[in-house]
Amino acid sequence: MTERLMNLDRRTIFVFVFLGVLIPLLAEFTFPIKPTSTVRAVYREIERTADEGGTVLLAFDYGPGSEPELQPMALALLRHCFSRNVKIVAVCLWPDAPGLAQKALETAAAEFGKTSGVDYAFMGYKPGGASVVINMGQDLHSAFPRDFTGARTDSLAVTRNLRTLKDFGFVFDFGAGDTVDGIWIPYGQEKYKFPLGAGCTAVIAPDLFPYLQSKQLVGLIGGLAGAAEYEALVKRTGTATTGMRPQSVTHLVIILFIVLGNLMYFLQRRSSRSDNSTGRARP
């Protein structure tokens, strides 16, 4: 039996992994989700901004390749802001982000009856990276004279009285690349001293933890798990929570095979030692 399990066909493992993805997608069940301190910190910043009547700046810096992780995160954050009547200004430093940003804004705004130009403003994409952030820190209306629809920034109710990055209650970057630590921290937060939070793909999150310790980031949402935690905080189940089901079950399947493989290895080694001690040759 041990020998058979040690030589298990890898296709059997593939079948179990496939079932670990398929069954959770078809079955309705949930795993307990406990928000981490870094995700709670973002939630508290939105609450503080709402209590102070401030405005949140959201930077959409990701493309279609990162949509499964960051789009649910963006929707959860937008729903939180709109539910608390927090006004939003959205910008893009990535050229392939505007379509995703506009879709998220319009979806959340429709759910809460929010109006473009009054409750939120979408400024669209502007090339330049760090120079755009520096320009926004000096004069928002100079960096973005018009919004995505062509309306003048100084004529919109939501942006009329916002002049620099310091006028925002909270700034949050959805980053799939190095925009958080390569642009927003060195050229934005360090220079203009505003509270900055970030959302990123799971693979990037470990690189950003030092900025939490240095207080350059006040909060961090990492990957699909972080997005699911935020959905739990706002009490609105979305695609992140749904997506965590197959991901969690598949991880459990892989862990079980790792444990089984190690167990069979030690049992086989023990059996081999027993055979050698009795002088018997193994068949």
TORLOTOR-584815 format. One record per residue: residue number from 1; residue in three letters; y negated, x negated, z negated of N, C-alpha, C in turn. Coordinates in steps of 0.02 Angstrom, whole numbers, plus 50000, padded with zeros to 5 digits. Each point is the difference from the previous one (the first is absolute). Layout:
# residues N
REC, NUM, Ala, Y, X, Z, Y, X, Z, Y, X, Z
...
END
This chain:
# residues 283
REC, 1, Met, 50061, 49959, 50000, 49939, 50041, 50000, 49937, 49957, 50000
REC, 2, Thr, 50002, 49948, 49957, 49942, 49954, 49997, 49989, 49966, 50066
REC, 3, Glu, 50054, 49979, 50031, 49995, 49965, 50065, 49971, 50046, 50053
REC, 4, Arg, 50019, 50063, 49999, 49975, 50048, 50050, 49925, 50012, 49991
REC, 5, Leu, 49979, 50007, 49937, 49929, 50011, 49988, 49958, 49939, 50017
REC, 6, Met, 50029, 49940, 49989, 49963, 49938, 50017, 49991, 49993, 50075
REC, 7, Asn, 50045, 50029, 50038, 49996, 49996, 50073, 49979, 50067, 50031
REC, 8, Leu, 49961, 50038, 49963, 49977, 50065, 50023, 49959, 49994, 50064
REC, 9, Asp, 50017, 50041, 50050, 49964, 50000, 50063, 49927, 50018, 49988
REC, 10, Arg, 49954, 49959, 50027, 49929, 50012, 49989, 49977, 50068, 50027
REC, 11, Arg, 50037, 50027, 50049, 49982, 50065, 50027, 50008, 50055, 49948
REC, 12, Thr, 50044, 49990, 49952, 50007, 50048, 49945, 49936, 50002, 49958
REC, 13, Ile, 49973, 49941, 49989, 49937, 49996, 49962, 49944, 50035, 50039
REC, 14, Phe, 49999, 49989, 50066, 49948, 50032, 50041, 50005, 50076, 49996
REC, 15, Val, 50062, 50026, 49997, 50009, 50072, 49995, 49971, 50026, 49934
REC, 16, Phe, 50013, 49965, 49946, 49974, 50021, 49935, 49924, 49997, 49998
REC, 17, Val, 49971, 49949, 50030, 49927, 49994, 50004, 49971, 50058, 50041
REC, 18, Phe, 50034, 50015, 50056, 49978, 50057, 50041, 50001, 50065, 49961
REC, 19, Leu, 50054, 50011, 49962, 50004, 50061, 49960, 49948, 49999, 49944
REC, 20, Gly, 49985, 49940, 49975, 49949, 49995, 49948, 49931, 50018, 50024
REC, 21, Val, 49988, 49994, 50065, 49937, 50021, 50029, 50002, 50074, 50021
REC, 22, Leu, 50056, 50021, 50031, 50005, 50067, 50027, 50002, 50054, 49947
REC, 23, Ile, 50043, 49992, 49951, 50010, 50053, 49949, 49936, 50015, 49961
REC, 24, Pro, 49963, 49950, 49977, 49937, 50016, 49964, 49948, 50034, 50043
REC, 25, Leu, 50003, 49988, 50066, 49953, 50035, 50044, 50017, 50073, 50008
REC, 26, Leu, 50064, 50016, 49994, 50022, 50070, 50009, 50002, 50038, 49934
REC, 27, Ala, 50013, 49965, 49946, 50006, 50032, 49934, 49933, 49999, 49964
REC, 28, Glu, 49987, 50052, 49961, 49938, 50005, 49961, 50013, 49979, 49927
REC, 29, Phe, 49978, 49942, 49983, 50004, 49976, 49931, 49946, 49948, 49991
REC, 30, Thr, 49984, 49985, 49938, 49947, 49952, 49986, 50022, 49951, 49946
REC, 31, Phe, 49973, 49940, 50005, 50009, 49950, 49948, 49938, 50000, 49956
REC, 32, Pro, 50008, 49984, 49937, 49940, 49996, 49957, 49954, 49944, 50023
REC, 33, Ile, 49936, 50016, 50005, 49950, 49951, 50023, 49951, 49986, 49942
REC, 34, Lys, 49998, 49938, 49978, 49956, 49981, 49946, 49945, 49954, 50027
REC, 35, Pro, 49939, 50024, 50006, 49945, 49959, 50027, 49989, 49937, 49960
REC, 36, Thr, 49991, 49945, 50034, 49987, 49936, 49968, 49927, 49994, 49980
REC, 37, Ser, 49985, 49950, 49960, 49931, 49991, 49974, 49951, 49986, 50056
REC, 38, Thr, 50020, 49963, 50052, 49954, 49983, 50054, 49981, 50062, 50041
REC, 39, Val, 50048, 50046, 50008, 49986, 50062, 50036, 49957, 50047, 49957
REC, 40, Arg, 50016, 50002, 49936, 49959, 50041, 49954, 49928, 49976, 49998
REC, 41, Ala, 49990, 49935, 50008, 49933, 49973, 49999, 49958, 50027, 50059
REC, 42, Val, 50031, 50006, 50059, 49965, 50030, 50057, 49982, 50072, 49985
REC, 43, Tyr, 50048, 50037, 49972, 49988, 50070, 49983, 49941, 50007, 49952
REC, 44, Arg, 49998, 49956, 49950, 49945, 50003, 49951, 49932, 49985, 50032
REC, 45, Glu, 49999, 49955, 50049, 49937, 49984, 50033, 49974, 50059, 50040
REC, 46, Ile, 50045, 50037, 50032, 49979, 50060, 50036, 49973, 50052, 49951
REC, 47, Glu, 50035, 50008, 49944, 49977, 50047, 49949, 49932, 49980, 49972
REC, 48, Arg, 49990, 49936, 49989, 49935, 49977, 49974, 49946, 50013, 50051
REC, 49, Thr, 50013, 49986, 50063, 49951, 50011, 50053, 49983, 50074, 50005
REC, 50, Ala, 50050, 50044, 49992, 49988, 50072, 50002, 49956, 50021, 49942
REC, 51, Asp, 50013, 49974, 49941, 49960, 50018, 49941, 49928, 49977, 50007
REC, 52, Glu, 49990, 49944, 50035, 49933, 49974, 50009, 49965, 50028, 50061
REC, 53, Gly, 50035, 50041, 50038, 49970, 50029, 50061, 49989, 49949, 50055
REC, 54, Gly, 50043, 49948, 50002, 49992, 49947, 50049, 50036, 50013, 50065
REC, 55, Thr, 49996, 49950, 50044, 50031, 50003, 50066, 50050, 49944, 50007
REC, 56, Val, 50055, 50013, 50033, 50053, 49950, 50011, 49998, 49976, 50072
REC, 57, Leu, 50005, 49934, 50009, 50006, 49971, 50066, 50074, 49983, 50012
REC, 58, Leu, 50028, 50027, 50054, 50069, 49986, 50018, 50001, 49960, 50065
REC, 59, Ala, 50035, 49943, 49998, 50007, 49958, 50060, 50072, 50007, 50026
REC, 60, Phe, 50007, 50024, 50061, 50065, 50008, 50031, 50013, 49940, 50044
REC, 61, Asp, 50041, 49953, 49975, 50012, 49938, 50036, 50075, 49990, 50013
REC, 62, Tyr, 50029, 50048, 50035, 50071, 49996, 50017, 50011, 50036, 50066
REC, 63, Gly, 50057, 49985, 50031, 50017, 50030, 50063, 50063, 50042, 49997
REC, 64, Pro, 50025, 50023, 50057, 50059, 50043, 50002, 50062, 49968, 49969
REC, 65, Gly, 50006, 49933, 50003, 50058, 49967, 49972, 50006, 50008, 49924
REC, 66, Ser, 49943, 50011, 49967, 50000, 50008, 49927, 49988, 50073, 49979
REC, 67, Glu, 49999, 50045, 50048, 49986, 50070, 49986, 50049, 50031, 49949
REC, 68, Pro, 50066, 49987, 50005, 50045, 50033, 49952, 49985, 49984, 49927
REC, 69, Glu, 49973, 49942, 49986, 49984, 49982, 49931, 49929, 50018, 49980
REC, 70, Leu, 49952, 49989, 50044, 49930, 50007, 49981, 49970, 50068, 50015
REC, 71, Gln, 50025, 50036, 50049, 49972, 50067, 50014, 50012, 50049, 49942
REC, 72, Pro, 50061, 50003, 49972, 50010, 50044, 49941, 49955, 49981, 49942
REC, 73, Met, 49988, 49935, 49992, 49956, 49975, 49948, 49929, 50024, 50011
REC, 74, Ala, 49977, 49995, 50062, 49933, 50022, 50017, 49991, 50075, 49988
REC, 75, Leu, 50049, 50039, 50019, 49997, 50072, 49990, 49997, 50018, 49926
REC, 76, Ala, 50040, 49965, 49959, 50001, 50014, 49928, 49932, 49984, 49969
REC, 77, Leu, 49970, 49945, 50021, 49935, 49980, 49973, 49945, 50048, 50023
REC, 78, Leu, 50003, 50020, 50063, 49951, 50047, 50026, 50004, 50067, 49964
REC, 79, Arg, 50061, 50024, 49989, 50009, 50064, 49965, 49973, 49996, 49929
REC, 80, His, 50010, 49943, 49968, 49973, 49992, 49933, 49924, 50003, 50001
REC, 81, Cys, 49970, 49964, 50047, 49926, 49999, 50005, 49973, 50070, 50014
REC, 82, Phe, 50028, 50033, 50049, 49974, 50066, 50019, 50012, 50052, 49945
REC, 83, Ser, 50055, 49994, 49964, 50014, 50047, 49946, 49950, 49992, 49944
REC, 84, Arg, 49970, 49941, 49994, 49951, 49987, 49947, 49928, 50000, 50028
REC, 85, Asn, 49993, 50022, 50063, 49934, 50005, 50033, 49965, 49932, 50004
REC, 86, Val, 50040, 49948, 50009, 49972, 49933, 50011, 49985, 49992, 50074
REC, 87, Lys, 49939, 49979, 50016, 49981, 49990, 50070, 50030, 49934, 50025
REC, 88, Ile, 50015, 49998, 50065, 50036, 49943, 50029, 49963, 49974, 50061
REC, 89, Val, 49997, 49935, 50005, 49978, 49966, 50061, 50057, 49956, 50023
REC, 90, Ala, 50023, 50007, 50061, 50057, 49963, 50026, 49980, 49954, 50057
REC, 91, Val, 50026, 49938, 49999, 49986, 49951, 50052, 50066, 49969, 50022
REC, 92, Cys, 49999, 49965, 50057, 50059, 49965, 50025, 49980, 49930, 50023
REC, 93, Leu, 50038, 49951, 49978, 49991, 49931, 50024, 50056, 49980, 50047
REC, 94, Trp, 50048, 50044, 50009, 50055, 49989, 50048, 49990, 50046, 50060
REC, 95, Pro, 50007, 49974, 50061, 49987, 50041, 50060, 50050, 50056, 50011
REC, 96, Asp, 50061, 49994, 49973, 50050, 50053, 50010, 50003, 50048, 49941
REC, 97, Ala, 49951, 49997, 49955, 50000, 50044, 49941, 49964, 50066, 50008
REC, 98, Pro, 49948, 50007, 50043, 49961, 50061, 50001, 50040, 50065, 50009
REC, 99, Gly, 50050, 49999, 50044, 50039, 50060, 50011, 50037, 50023, 49938
REC, 100, Leu, 50028, 49952, 49963, 50036, 50016, 49938, 49951, 50024, 49946
REC, 101, Ala, 49943, 49966, 49996, 49950, 50019, 49950, 49972, 50069, 50013
REC, 102, Gln, 49984, 50015, 50062, 49973, 50066, 50017, 50051, 50055, 49986
REC, 103, Lys, 50063, 49987, 50016, 50052, 50049, 49987, 50007, 50015, 49925
REC, 104, Ala, 50000, 49947, 49959, 50006, 50009, 49928, 49940, 50037, 49971
REC, 105, Leu, 49940, 49982, 50022, 49939, 50032, 49976, 49999, 50074, 50018
REC, 106, Glu, 50015, 50015, 50062, 49998, 50070, 50022, 50054, 50042, 49967
REC, 107, Thr, 50059, 49971, 49989, 50054, 50036, 49966, 49981, 50018, 49929
REC, 108, Ala, 49976, 49951, 49962, 49982, 50012, 49930, 49938, 50045, 49995
REC, 109, Ala, 49952, 49989, 50045, 49938, 50041, 49998, 50015, 50073, 50013
REC, 110, Ala, 50046, 50014, 50047, 50018, 50069, 50016, 50034, 50034, 49941
REC, 111, Glu, 50039, 49963, 49962, 50035, 50028, 49942, 49952, 50022, 49945
REC, 112, Phe, 49943, 49964, 49994, 49953, 50014, 49946, 49933, 50029, 50024
REC, 113, Gly, 49997, 50016, 50065, 49940, 50031, 50026, 49939, 49955, 50000
REC, 114, Lys, 50010, 49936, 50012, 49945, 49951, 50000, 49971, 49993, 50071
REC, 115, Thr, 49935, 49983, 50002, 49964, 49997, 50063, 49978, 49929, 50016
REC, 116, Ser, 50010, 49980, 50062, 49978, 49934, 50022, 49924, 49995, 49998
REC, 117, Gly, 49975, 49946, 49974, 49928, 49990, 49995, 49970, 50023, 49934
REC, 118, Val, 50037, 50046, 49967, 49976, 50026, 49936, 50044, 49974, 49943
REC, 119, Asp, 50065, 50008, 50007, 50047, 49978, 49949, 50032, 49932, 50016
REC, 120, Tyr, 50001, 49982, 50062, 50026, 49935, 50020, 49970, 49979, 50066
REC, 121, Ala, 50002, 49935, 50013, 49975, 49973, 50063, 50049, 49947, 50024
REC, 122, Phe, 50016, 50003, 50064, 50044, 49950, 50030, 49959, 49958, 50047
REC, 123, Met, 49993, 49935, 49984, 49956, 49956, 50039, 50036, 49968, 50059
REC, 124, Gly, 50067, 50004, 50001, 50037, 49971, 50055, 50012, 49926, 49993
REC, 125, Tyr, 50014, 49967, 50056, 50017, 49929, 50001, 49941, 49957, 50022
REC, 126, Lys, 49992, 49943, 49968, 49951, 49952, 50021, 50031, 49930, 49996
REC, 127, Pro, 49997, 49961, 50054, 50030, 49933, 49998, 49956, 49952, 49960
REC, 128, Gly, 50031, 49947, 49977, 49961, 49950, 49963, 50031, 49980, 49934
REC, 129, Gly, 50041, 50043, 49972, 50034, 49983, 49938, 49953, 49985, 49943
REC, 130, Ala, 49998, 49937, 49978, 49960, 49980, 49942, 49926, 50013, 50011
REC, 131, Ser, 49975, 49989, 50062, 49929, 50010, 50013, 49980, 50073, 49992
REC, 132, Val, 50047, 50047, 50014, 49986, 50071, 49991, 49993, 50016, 49925
REC, 133, Val, 50045, 49971, 49959, 49997, 50011, 49928, 49936, 49972, 49971
REC, 134, Ile, 49980, 49940, 50022, 49937, 49971, 49976, 49941, 50043, 50020
REC, 135, Asn, 50002, 50024, 50062, 49946, 50044, 50024, 49997, 50064, 49960
REC, 136, Met, 50057, 50029, 49984, 50001, 50061, 49959, 49973, 49986, 49930
REC, 137, Gly, 50013, 49940, 49975, 49975, 49983, 49934, 49924, 49994, 49999
REC, 138, Gln, 49971, 49985, 50058, 49927, 49994, 50004, 49967, 50065, 50021
REC, 139, Asp, 50030, 50034, 50050, 49971, 50063, 50024, 50053, 50039, 50038
REC, 140, Leu, 50025, 50052, 49968, 50053, 50042, 50030, 49976, 50032, 50065
REC, 141, His, 49938, 50022, 50002, 49975, 50034, 50059, 49991, 49952, 50059
REC, 142, Ser, 49990, 49936, 49984, 49996, 49950, 50053, 50070, 49984, 50027
REC, 143, Ala, 50049, 49997, 49955, 50069, 49986, 50021, 50029, 50056, 50041
REC, 144, Phe, 49986, 50062, 49979, 50025, 50060, 50035, 49941, 50048, 50011
REC, 145, Pro, 49961, 49990, 50053, 49943, 50044, 50012, 50020, 50073, 50014
REC, 146, Arg, 50060, 50009, 50028, 50024, 50067, 50016, 50073, 50006, 49978
REC, 147, Asp, 50020, 50062, 49987, 50069, 50011, 49981, 50044, 50008, 50062
REC, 148, Phe, 50064, 50018, 49989, 50048, 50004, 50054, 49982, 50053, 50053
REC, 149, Thr, 49963, 50051, 49979, 49980, 50053, 50046, 49934, 49986, 50036
REC, 150, Gly, 49966, 49947, 49979, 49936, 49983, 50030, 49939, 50022, 49960
REC, 151, Ala, 50011, 50033, 49944, 49944, 50022, 49958, 49971, 49940, 49963
REC, 152, Arg, 49934, 50001, 49990, 49967, 49944, 49966, 50020, 49999, 49926
REC, 153, Thr, 50014, 49939, 49976, 50022, 49992, 49931, 49947, 50023, 49951
REC, 154, Asp, 49937, 49987, 50015, 49947, 50019, 49953, 49984, 50074, 50001
REC, 155, Ser, 50034, 50038, 50045, 49989, 50072, 50003, 50056, 50039, 49966
REC, 156, Leu, 50056, 49966, 49984, 50057, 50034, 49969, 49990, 50006, 49925
REC, 157, Ala, 50017, 50057, 49973, 49991, 50012, 49929, 50040, 49951, 49957
REC, 158, Val, 50059, 49982, 50023, 50044, 49958, 49961, 49979, 49926, 50000
REC, 159, Thr, 49964, 49978, 50052, 49981, 49930, 50005, 49925, 49987, 49996
REC, 160, Arg, 49962, 50053, 49997, 49927, 49993, 50002, 49974, 49953, 49945
REC, 161, Asn, 50026, 50007, 49940, 49974, 49961, 49943, 50043, 49939, 49983
REC, 162, Leu, 50047, 49983, 50043, 50041, 49941, 49990, 49972, 49943, 50042
REC, 163, Arg, 49979, 49947, 49967, 49969, 49945, 50037, 50044, 49937, 50002
REC, 164, Thr, 50036, 49985, 49946, 50041, 49940, 49997, 50068, 50016, 49968
REC, 165, Leu, 50043, 49951, 49999, 50066, 50009, 49969, 49995, 50013, 49925
REC, 166, Lys, 49947, 49977, 49969, 49991, 50011, 49928, 49987, 50073, 49984
REC, 167, Asp, 49983, 50040, 50050, 49986, 50070, 49989, 50063, 50043, 49996
REC, 168, Phe, 50057, 49970, 50016, 50063, 50037, 49997, 50030, 49994, 49930
REC, 169, Gly, 50028, 50055, 49976, 50032, 49999, 49935, 50065, 49962, 50000
REC, 170, Phe, 50033, 49999, 50059, 50065, 49966, 50005, 50012, 49985, 50074
REC, 171, Val, 50028, 49941, 50013, 50019, 49980, 50068, 50075, 49988, 50001
REC, 172, Phe, 50034, 50027, 50051, 50072, 49993, 50004, 50020, 49982, 50071
REC, 173, Asp, 50042, 49949, 50006, 50022, 49976, 50066, 50075, 50012, 50009
REC, 174, Phe, 50018, 50037, 50053, 50069, 50007, 50021, 50015, 49943, 50049
REC, 175, Gly, 50032, 49947, 49977, 50007, 49940, 50041, 50072, 49984, 50017
REC, 176, Ala, 50012, 49990, 50065, 50067, 49980, 50022, 50003, 49925, 50015
REC, 177, Gly, 49942, 49968, 50002, 49998, 49928, 50014, 49966, 49963, 49943
REC, 178, Asp, 49953, 49956, 50018, 49966, 49960, 49949, 49929, 50025, 49986
REC, 179, Thr, 49986, 50064, 50016, 49932, 50025, 49991, 49981, 50004, 49926
REC, 180, Val, 50048, 50011, 49956, 49984, 50006, 49928, 49977, 49933, 49973
REC, 181, Asp, 50045, 49949, 50004, 49984, 49935, 49971, 49962, 49954, 50048
REC, 182, Gly, 50000, 50018, 50064, 49966, 49957, 50049, 49929, 50022, 50016
REC, 183, Ile, 49985, 50065, 49988, 49934, 50027, 50018, 49967, 50035, 49941
REC, 184, Trp, 50032, 50053, 49974, 49966, 50042, 49951, 49987, 49965, 49933
REC, 185, Ile, 50045, 49956, 49978, 49989, 49965, 49937, 49948, 49944, 50007
REC, 186, Pro, 50009, 49952, 50046, 49952, 49945, 50003, 49931, 50018, 50026
REC, 187, Tyr, 49997, 50046, 50049, 49935, 50017, 50031, 49970, 50065, 49975
REC, 188, Gly, 50040, 50038, 49962, 49975, 50064, 49974, 49995, 50000, 49924
REC, 189, Gln, 50057, 50004, 49967, 50000, 50007, 49927, 49968, 49941, 49965
REC, 190, Glu, 50017, 49939, 50020, 49972, 49941, 49968, 49925, 49994, 50011
REC, 191, Lys, 49977, 50022, 50057, 49929, 49992, 50017, 49957, 50056, 49971
REC, 192, Tyr, 50026, 50062, 50001, 49959, 50058, 49981, 50023, 50034, 49935
REC, 193, Lys, 50056, 49977, 49971, 50022, 50022, 49934, 50008, 50076, 49993
REC, 194, Phe, 50041, 50030, 50042, 50017, 50071, 49994, 50074, 50006, 49982
REC, 195, Pro, 50021, 50055, 49969, 50071, 50010, 49983, 50041, 50009, 50064
REC, 196, Leu, 50051, 49959, 50008, 50040, 50001, 50061, 50073, 50012, 49983
REC, 197, Gly, 50031, 50046, 50036, 50071, 50013, 49995, 50032, 49990, 50068
REC, 198, Ala, 50066, 49996, 50002, 50034, 49987, 50063, 50066, 50037, 50004
REC, 199, Gly, 50020, 50017, 50061, 50065, 50027, 50015, 50029, 49958, 50055
REC, 200, Cys, 50063, 49982, 49996, 50029, 49954, 50049, 50074, 50015, 50010
REC, 201, Thr, 50029, 49968, 50050, 50072, 50006, 50012, 50036, 49963, 49944
REC, 202, Ala, 50063, 50017, 49989, 50037, 49972, 49944, 50006, 49924, 50005
REC, 203, Val, 50005, 49973, 50061, 50010, 49929, 50007, 49937, 49960, 49981
REC, 204, Ile, 49942, 50032, 50003, 49937, 49966, 49985, 49984, 50003, 49925
REC, 205, Ala, 50023, 50051, 49966, 49981, 50013, 49931, 50006, 49940, 49953
REC, 206, Pro, 50056, 49962, 50001, 50004, 49943, 49953, 49944, 49949, 50009
REC, 207, Asp, 49975, 49992, 50060, 49946, 49952, 50012, 49933, 50022, 49969
REC, 208, Leu, 49994, 50064, 49985, 49937, 50026, 49975, 49997, 50006, 49924
REC, 209, Phe, 50056, 49990, 49966, 50001, 50006, 49927, 49954, 49949, 49965
REC, 210, Pro, 49992, 49939, 50025, 49953, 49955, 49968, 49928, 50027, 49997
REC, 211, Tyr, 49982, 50041, 50050, 49932, 50028, 50001, 49992, 50056, 49949
REC, 212, Leu, 50055, 50030, 49979, 49997, 50047, 49945, 49987, 49963, 49934
REC, 213, Gln, 50033, 49943, 49992, 49992, 49960, 49940, 49929, 49972, 49994
REC, 214, Ser, 49971, 49984, 50058, 49932, 49972, 50000, 49946, 50055, 49998
REC, 215, Lys, 50022, 50064, 50001, 49956, 50058, 49999, 49959, 50009, 50064
REC, 216, Gln, 50019, 49964, 50052, 49967, 50012, 50065, 50025, 50064, 50032
REC, 217, Leu, 50060, 50020, 49981, 50026, 50066, 50017, 50009, 50039, 49935
REC, 218, Val, 49978, 50063, 50000, 50008, 50041, 49940, 50065, 50040, 50001
REC, 219, Gly, 50030, 50006, 50059, 50062, 50038, 50006, 50034, 49985, 50066
REC, 220, Leu, 50065, 50014, 50004, 50038, 49985, 50061, 50056, 50050, 50009
REC, 221, Ile, 50005, 50027, 50061, 50055, 50044, 50019, 50043, 49962, 50051
REC, 222, Gly, 50062, 49986, 49983, 50042, 49960, 50043, 50056, 50038, 50034
REC, 223, Gly, 49998, 50004, 50066, 50055, 50028, 50039, 50013, 50074, 49990
REC, 224, Leu, 50058, 50021, 50024, 50019, 50071, 49997, 50011, 50021, 49927
REC, 225, Ala, 50027, 49956, 49959, 50010, 50016, 49930, 49934, 50014, 49965
REC, 226, Gly, 49950, 49958, 50014, 49933, 50011, 49971, 49969, 50065, 50022
REC, 227, Ala, 50010, 50016, 50065, 49973, 50063, 50026, 50034, 50060, 49966
REC, 228, Ala, 50065, 49995, 49988, 50036, 50053, 49965, 49976, 50007, 49928
REC, 229, Glu, 49984, 49944, 49968, 49973, 50003, 49932, 49932, 50035, 49999
REC, 230, Tyr, 49960, 49988, 50051, 49934, 50032, 50002, 50008, 50075, 50014
REC, 231, Glu, 50049, 50018, 50042, 50013, 50071, 50011, 50021, 50034, 49935
REC, 232, Ala, 50037, 49964, 49958, 50020, 50027, 49936, 49940, 50011, 49955
REC, 233, Leu, 49952, 49954, 50002, 49940, 50005, 49959, 49957, 50060, 50020
REC, 234, Val, 49994, 50011, 50066, 49959, 50056, 50024, 50039, 50065, 50004
REC, 235, Lys, 50065, 49995, 49982, 50044, 50059, 49999, 50003, 50035, 50067
REC, 236, Arg, 50008, 49959, 50052, 50004, 50026, 50069, 50054, 49961, 50037
REC, 237, Thr, 50059, 50029, 50007, 50055, 49966, 50033, 49986, 49993, 50075
REC, 238, Gly, 50007, 49940, 50025, 49988, 49987, 50071, 50057, 49960, 50030
REC, 239, Thr, 49987, 49969, 50057, 50052, 49964, 50036, 50022, 49936, 49963
REC, 240, Ala, 49957, 49974, 49956, 50020, 49941, 49962, 50056, 50017, 49951
REC, 241, Thr, 49992, 50055, 49964, 50052, 50021, 49953, 50065, 50016, 50037
REC, 242, Thr, 49993, 50035, 50057, 50059, 50016, 50040, 50033, 49937, 50026
REC, 243, Gly, 49960, 49952, 50022, 50028, 49938, 50027, 50033, 49956, 49949
REC, 244, Met, 49982, 50008, 49936, 50030, 49959, 49948, 50073, 50020, 49986
REC, 245, Arg, 50020, 50062, 50018, 50068, 50021, 49989, 50050, 49957, 50038
REC, 246, Pro, 49996, 49997, 50067, 50048, 49957, 50036, 49992, 49926, 49983
REC, 247, Gln, 49940, 49978, 49987, 49990, 49930, 49983, 50035, 49983, 49934
REC, 248, Ser, 49992, 50043, 49950, 50031, 49988, 49935, 50076, 50003, 50003
REC, 249, Val, 50026, 50050, 50035, 50073, 50007, 50006, 50029, 49941, 50038
REC, 250, Thr, 49968, 49978, 50053, 50025, 49943, 50038, 49999, 49937, 49958
REC, 251, His, 49949, 49991, 49960, 49998, 49942, 49955, 50058, 50002, 49951
REC, 252, Leu, 50015, 50059, 49975, 50057, 50007, 49953, 50066, 49984, 50034
REC, 253, Val, 50008, 50022, 50063, 50061, 49985, 50037, 50008, 49924, 50009
REC, 254, Ile, 49946, 49967, 50018, 50003, 49927, 50010, 50015, 49964, 49935
REC, 255, Ile, 49969, 50023, 49945, 50013, 49969, 49934, 50073, 50009, 49980
REC, 256, Leu, 50028, 50059, 50012, 50070, 50013, 49983, 50047, 49954, 50039
REC, 257, Phe, 49985, 49989, 50064, 50041, 49955, 50040, 49994, 49927, 49977
REC, 258, Ile, 49940, 49981, 49978, 49990, 49933, 49973, 50041, 49991, 49936
REC, 259, Val, 49997, 50050, 49956, 50038, 49997, 49937, 50075, 49999, 50015
REC, 260, Leu, 50022, 50043, 50047, 50071, 50003, 50018, 50023, 49934, 50029
REC, 261, Gly, 49960, 49971, 50044, 50019, 49936, 50030, 50007, 49944, 49949
REC, 262, Asn, 49954, 49998, 49952, 50004, 49948, 49949, 50060, 50012, 49954
REC, 263, Leu, 50013, 50064, 49984, 50057, 50016, 49957, 50065, 49980, 50033
REC, 264, Met, 50008, 50015, 50065, 50060, 49982, 50036, 50008, 49924, 50004
REC, 265, Tyr, 49945, 49965, 50007, 50002, 49927, 50003, 50028, 49970, 49936
REC, 266, Phe, 49974, 50024, 49942, 50022, 49974, 49936, 50072, 50019, 49986
REC, 267, Leu, 50020, 50061, 50019, 50070, 50021, 49991, 50047, 49958, 50042
REC, 268, Gln, 49978, 49985, 50062, 50042, 49959, 50044, 50006, 49929, 49972
REC, 269, Arg, 49946, 49973, 49974, 50002, 49932, 49973, 50043, 49997, 49937
REC, 270, Arg, 49996, 50053, 49959, 50042, 50003, 49940, 50073, 50004, 50018
REC, 271, Ser, 50016, 50040, 50051, 50070, 50007, 50023, 50026, 49934, 50027
REC, 272, Ser, 49956, 49964, 50036, 50020, 49935, 50028, 50015, 49949, 49945
REC, 273, Arg, 49959, 50000, 49948, 50011, 49954, 49944, 50065, 50017, 49963
REC, 274, Ser, 50013, 50066, 49994, 50062, 50022, 49966, 50061, 49978, 50039
REC, 275, Asp, 49998, 50005, 50067, 50056, 49980, 50041, 50012, 49924, 49996
REC, 276, Asn, 49946, 49961, 49997, 50006, 49927, 49996, 50029, 49977, 49933
REC, 277, Ser, 49980, 50037, 49947, 50024, 49980, 49933, 50074, 50014, 49992
REC, 278, Thr, 50027, 50048, 50035, 50072, 50016, 49995, 50040, 49964, 50052
REC, 279, Gly, 49966, 49962, 50044, 50036, 49962, 50050, 50024, 50040, 50058
REC, 280, Arg, 49975, 50060, 50007, 50021, 50042, 50056, 49952, 49993, 50058
REC, 281, Ala, 50025, 49999, 50058, 49958, 49999, 50060, 49983, 50071, 50019
REC, 282, Arg, 49939, 50008, 50020, 49978, 50068, 50021, 50030, 50015, 50068
REC, 283, Pro, 50019, 50063, 50011, 50029, 50019, 50066, 49947, 49995, 50053
END
